[in-house]
Amino acid sequence: MEQHKGARHHEHPIHRERRRRSHGLRIAVPVSAHGTTETVTPNFQHAILNVPGKSLTAVVVDCPPGAASPAHRHAGSAFIYAYVVSGEVESQVDDGPTRVYHAGESFFEAPGAVHRISRNVSNKKPAKLLAVFIADSNDQALTTPIK
């Protein structure tokens, strides 16, 4: 795994610029898009060098007991992979079935999908998700609430 520390003496300027741009996480997650009780923490962001114009971004979503997100959509270019790290999360994407995912299970959201239901099933235990986005590098807001 490449480490982004220290100077690179023999680095081509285009690679230095790509590396510089990948350091700033460009995650815009409005509080209203994920409810006031959830915490969304940027975890990782990097340009996908062999797929020009695309980036991979990962966020950790901590859901206290009983927390729920209002309906939202993600950037139109974004493919999302969601992995339940702990707890149980109920989810509905588009008009698909409502399903409960347990720790160790995962689901995806296709570009342009509407995430209608996203909530911690438990009123006693927290839940945690790792959400991984593959999206256009110039997308500014990765999550937008549906009004």
N, C-alpha and C positions, 0 to 999 in steps of 0.2 A: 504494500500500500504506500502510495506516495505521501510524504510528509511535506507540509508547506511551511517549513521553518528555515530561517536564515537566508542568505543571499545565494543565488545560483550564478556562478561565474560564467558559465558557458551556455546560457539559456537564450534561445532565440526570442526576440522582442514580442512576437505574436503569442508565444507560450507564456511569457511574463504577464502580458495584458490579460490573457484568459485566466491565469491564476489570480491576478489582482481582482478581477471582476467576480470570481467565484467566492472570495472571502466574505463579501457582504451578503448576509442572508436576505433575500428579497421576499420575505413572507409578510403579507399584509392580511391579518386575520382580525377583522373588526369584532369588538366585543359582542355586538349584537348578532353576529353570525354564529357564534358558538355559545351564547348564553353567558350570563355573568358569573355562573358558578364553576364553569370549566376553566382549566388552565391549558393554554396551547403554548408549548415551548419549542422554539426552533432547535433542531438536533443536528442537521447536516444539509449542506447545499453545495452543488458542484455542477459545472457545465459538463455535458456528456460530449467529450471531445471528438468521438467518432460519429456523432450525430449532430451536425452543425445546427445551432439555433435551439437546441433542447437542453434542459437542465433537470437534474434529479434533486428533489427537496424532500427532507424528512422532518416531521414534527411529532412531538409526543403530546397526546391529549389526555390530561388527567381529569377524570370525571368523579367528583365526590358522590356519595350515596344520593340516589334520586335525581341526579343532574340530567338535563336533556338539552339538546340543541334545537333551536328553531329550524324550520326547513331552510335549506340553503343549496346553492350550486357552486361549482368550482370553475375555474378558468376554462373556457371552451376548448382549449388545447390539452387540458390536464387528464391524464389517466391516473387513477388513484388506486393504490394497493393499501388496504388497512389490515393490520394484524393486532389481535387482541392480546395484549401482554398479560393483563390480569383482570379478574372479574368477569362480568357478563354484560354484553352490550346488545340492545335490541336495535335493529336497523331495517330501514326500507329504502331502496333506491328505485327511483322512477315509480312505475306501477307494479313492480315486482312484489313478491310475497314479503311480509314482515317476518323477520327471523331473528332468533337470539343466537349470538355467537359467544362461545366460551373461550377462556384463556387457551391460546395455542391455535385458534381458528382464525381464518382470514376471509376477506371478501374484497371485491373491487368495484370501482365506479368508472364507467366509460365516460369519455369526453362529452360534456354537455348534459350529463345526468343530473337529476334533482335528488338530493338526499333528503327525503321526506321525514324520516324518523331516525333519530340517533339519541339513545338514552341509556343510562346506567340502569339495569334492571333492578339492582338491589337498593333498598333504602337503608342498608346497614354497612355495606362494604364499598370501597371505592373501585373504580375500573380504570384501566389504562389502555390506550391504543397507540400504536405507531402507525402514522399515515405517511405513505411515500408517494410523492407526486412526480410524474414525468410530464413536463409542460414546456411550452415555448419559453425561452430564456427571458424574453421581454415582457411576459405577463406580469402585471404589477400586483393585482389582488388575486390570490389563489382561492379565496372563499368569499362569497357574497350572499347575504341573507335574501330570502325571497319575501317580498312584501305582500 
